[in-house]
Amino acid sequence: MPQISIRIGSRSYDLACGDGQEDRTHALAAEVDACLTELRIQMPNAPEAKLLVFVALMMADRVQEAQREVATVQAELAEARAAIEADAPPPVGETIPVEELFSRLENRIDTIARKVAAA
């Protein structure tokens, strides 16, 4: 396991990281340091430990926001897949009852109408 040295704030930290993860670990440390520097400007008299707690909270907030965005996109993707499957033609040789065709058409019209109304 490679040993690296990173600098965050006024301190250096010697760490072990996974093989090939040295550059990524340095980049992550630089992001933490940049956030700490920004907070230090906003709160010049705050102790570094307190600033690091704020950095951790800010980064946790970013992670949660990204997770919410991923969940939203996954839900939209699932909805789109379901719509595609609902509109998929039947397998060759299989027929669909007329009522189901009308139901699919009605659903498509409703979807289009919602999109037009939202635009």
Secondary structure as UniProt FT lines:
FT   STRAND          3..8
FT   TURN            9..10
FT   STRAND          11..16
FT   TURN            19..20
FT   HELIX           22..42
FT   TURN            44..45
FT   HELIX           48..87
FT   TURN            92..93
FT   HELIX           98..118
//
